[in-house]
Amino acid sequence: MDQACYGFLTKQRDEVRKAAETMYFLSTKEEQNVNISVYCYDDVNNPRCGGGGAFRELAVHRAISARHQIRFYTGNFPGARDADERNFLHRHLGISASYLVSRISFSLFATVQSLFSGADIIAIPFSIYSPVLTFLFKPRRTVVLFFHETGRESVRKYGLAGWIPFLMERLVLDTARNFITLTDSMAQDIARRRGNVRARAGYVSLDPTMFSETTGDGHLVLCFGRIDVHMKGIDVLIPAFEKIADAYPAHKLVIAGRGKESDIAWVKQRIDKSPCHSRIQCVVNASDEEKKRLFRLATIVCMPSRFEGWNIAAIEAAASSKATIGSKISGLSDAIKDGETGILVPPEDVEALAEKMALLLGDSNLRIRLGKNGYIWARKFTLERVAGIQEDFYREVFNSLPA
C-alpha cells in the first residue's frame, strides 16, 4: 500500500476515534451494554475493495464502542493486521490467497463462527458476493445492514454465475427480520414487502473536514468512489464526456477511487482509446488531502451508477458545495435532491448525461445555487446522529429478545 493511502487510512482511524471520544451522550446512557459482533467483508485497508460502506461501519462501530463491546470481523487480504482498542477488537477472517478465495472463505468462516460467538447482537453488512447467513439460524439476534438492492444487475454483469448472488439477495430479503438501511425509501419498501420485520434508515456519516463553501472552478468533471465499471456506470460516463468535450475544451474528466485491478485496467485501456485521452485521468488510491482537493477543484461531480444503496460521494460533493449529476435510481434519488442539490438522469443514458453535463458546465449560476443547497443538505449527516440511530436500533432488537 503506498504511503499516501496509508496516511489517508491512519487519519480516518484517528478521526473516528476522536469522534467516538466526543460522543458523550452515548456513554452516559443507563441501559445495559450490548455485546455486538460485526461481520463485514469490506475493510478500509483492503486494496481490493473498500468503499463508503466499509468506512461507515468502521466509524459507527468504533463510535458506539464507547458504550458497547464490539468485535469487528472483516475479510482477509495480504498484509491484513488485527487490532485491539478499548471495547473494540478488529479481526480478519478467511484465506487471503486471492480476491475470490477471500470472499468465499470469509462467508464460510463468518457464518460458522457467528453461530457460536455468544454475542447478544450479530450485525451483518450484507454483501451478495460474500454473504454471511446467520440470519437463517439466529434471526432474532441478527441485524442485517442492507445498503442497496442489486436485483438482476448481478446476472447482467456475471451471466449464469450472477444467479447465485441474486438468489442470496432474495433469501435475505425474504428471511431476515431486522434491517438497517441507508435510506427511508428502502426501509419503507422492505416493510411493505413483509409485515413481520423491523426496518429503519440509518443513513451515512460524513467526514466534517469535507465541508467547504468555496465555489472555485478548476475546470474538472469529477467521478469519485469505487472504481467499478458496471456498477458506477463508468462505461456511460466516458462517452458522455467525449460528446461534450469539444464544446468545453478547458475541462478534464477525473475518475478517482479504489477498485479491483480488472476494473482499473479497463478504465485505463478505455482512456487510452479515447479521442480525449489527454483530458481523462484515472486516480487510484487518492489520499485524503487529494480527495478534498479534487472535490474543491471540481466544476461538477458525476455519478451515473446503475445501482446504489446510498452514494457517500454524493453527500461529500454536496458538503463541498458542488452540483452533482446522478442516475435516477434508488439510493442516488435519496442522496441527490433533484433540482435542489443536483440533477438526476435516466441510468445508462449517455445522451441525457451529456446534455445535463453541458447544462451545468455552461451555467455557473445554476451550479452555484445547487452547490449552496447541497452544503445545507449535507449538514444533517453527522457521525453522532448516525451512530445514535444505529445504537438505538441494536438496543431495540436486544430488548425484544426473550429473557
Order of alpha helices (4+ residues) and beta strands (2+ residues): alpha-alpha-beta-alpha-beta-beta-beta-alpha-beta-alpha-beta-alpha-alpha-beta-alpha-beta-beta-alpha-alpha-beta-alpha-beta-alpha-beta-alpha-beta-alpha-beta-alpha-alpha-alpha
